[in-house]
């Protein structure tokens, strides 16, 4: 969900073939933000002791769709950090 007044976007996801109700704690309802230099942010969070997960490259049909990692906040919620690229700005 987005509009022409800002670059803010809210993405709603549907997990195909899922028959049970969503679990609010499974990270499908998470906050995400875009950064200019993903590797630099990953290194910074590592140095601060936040233990970010590995950087993932998500490809579709041989093309890069997104590059990202997750880090967990003190309450246990997953935060996605995306490289500014393509539709993720």
C-alpha positions as CSV (number, residue, x, y, z in Angstrom):
1,X,0.0,0.0,0.0
2,X,1.4,3.3,-1.0
3,X,0.5,6.7,-2.5
4,X,2.1,9.5,-4.5
5,X,2.4,11.8,-1.5
6,X,5.4,9.9,0.2
7,X,7.8,7.1,-0.4
8,X,6.3,5.1,2.6
9,X,5.0,1.7,1.6
10,X,3.2,-0.9,3.6
11,X,3.4,-4.4,2.1
12,X,0.8,-7.0,3.0
13,X,1.8,-10.6,2.5
14,X,-0.1,-13.8,1.9
15,X,1.5,-17.1,2.5
16,X,0.2,-19.5,-0.2
17,X,-1.0,-22.8,1.0
18,X,-1.1,-21.8,4.7
19,X,-4.2,-23.2,6.3
20,X,-3.7,-22.3,9.9
21,X,-4.2,-18.7,11.2
22,X,-1.2,-16.3,11.2
23,X,0.9,-16.3,14.3
24,X,1.6,-12.7,15.1
25,X,5.1,-13.7,16.3
26,X,6.3,-15.4,13.2
27,X,7.8,-12.2,11.6
28,X,5.4,-12.0,8.7
29,X,4.0,-8.8,10.3
30,X,7.3,-7.0,10.6
31,X,8.8,-3.5,10.2
32,X,11.3,-3.0,7.3
33,X,13.5,-0.1,6.3
34,X,15.7,0.6,3.4
35,X,19.4,1.8,3.7
36,X,21.9,3.0,1.2
37,X,24.7,0.6,2.2
38,X,23.4,-2.8,3.5
39,X,26.8,-4.2,4.2
40,X,27.9,-1.2,6.3
41,X,24.7,-1.3,8.3
42,X,25.1,-5.1,8.9
43,X,28.7,-4.5,10.1
44,X,27.6,-1.6,12.3
45,X,24.9,-3.7,14.0
46,X,27.3,-6.6,14.4
47,X,29.9,-4.3,16.1
48,X,27.2,-3.0,18.4
49,X,26.4,-6.6,19.5
50,X,22.9,-6.8,18.0
51,X,23.8,-10.1,16.1
52,X,22.0,-9.5,12.8
53,X,21.3,-12.5,10.7
54,X,23.2,-13.2,7.5
55,X,22.6,-11.0,4.4
56,X,20.3,-12.7,1.9
57,X,20.0,-12.1,-1.8
58,X,16.5,-12.9,-3.1
59,X,16.5,-13.7,-6.8
60,X,13.6,-14.3,-9.1
61,X,14.2,-15.8,-12.6
62,X,17.9,-15.0,-12.4
63,X,17.5,-11.4,-11.4
64,X,18.1,-9.7,-8.0
65,X,14.8,-8.8,-6.5
66,X,16.0,-7.8,-3.0
67,X,19.0,-7.9,-0.7
68,X,18.3,-7.9,3.0
69,X,18.9,-9.1,6.5
70,X,16.9,-9.3,9.7
71,X,17.8,-8.2,13.2
72,X,15.8,-8.8,16.4
73,X,14.8,-5.9,18.7
74,X,15.0,-6.3,22.5
75,X,11.3,-7.4,22.6
76,X,12.0,-10.2,20.1
77,X,10.4,-8.6,17.0
78,X,12.1,-9.0,13.7
79,X,13.2,-5.9,11.8
80,X,14.1,-6.2,8.1
81,X,16.9,-4.1,6.7
82,X,16.8,-3.8,2.9
83,X,19.3,-2.5,0.4
84,X,17.8,0.4,-1.5
85,X,17.3,-1.2,-4.9
86,X,14.6,-1.5,-7.5
87,X,11.2,-1.0,-5.9
88,X,12.6,-0.8,-2.4
89,X,13.5,2.8,-1.9
